[in-house]
Amino acid sequence: MVHTGPRRVDDRRVISGIVHRFREGCRWRALPPEYGPYTTVFNRWNRSSQRGLWPRLFAALVACADPPQVTLIDRSAVKAHRSAAGAKKGRW
């Protein structure tokens, strides 16, 4: 059987790209090229999210008999209004 089209990007590279993206809080387009094309990384994350893979993965980590020493996946973003940079000037 002859394979046509681009070769599949290594799954480990893609998962590392997904983790990198959420750890750094960057846009998909800003992923370093060593993780493969950003569209591939996004598409695989999107498909696996729709199948519910990530909550099951985290639940398996929590239920693990010998949990890892450090497991941290957290991201928060708060947008501030552009005029929120300073206090009100003038009289109160």
C-alpha angles and dihedrals in degrees: 000000000000118000115222127190130029121332118258114262113240112268093225091056091049094049089048088052091051092050091046092051094053095039093052096035092226129147120265090248091056095061113125112253093243088080092059129250111341090228090059092049092048094046093051092047090048094049094046091047092053089053091051095244098142099055089047091049092051091046089052090051091051093047092048113124091222105034119199118263093241127022116165128163112161137139131170131174128189120188117211125201112256091244093053092088097095145018123272112274125221131026122343 
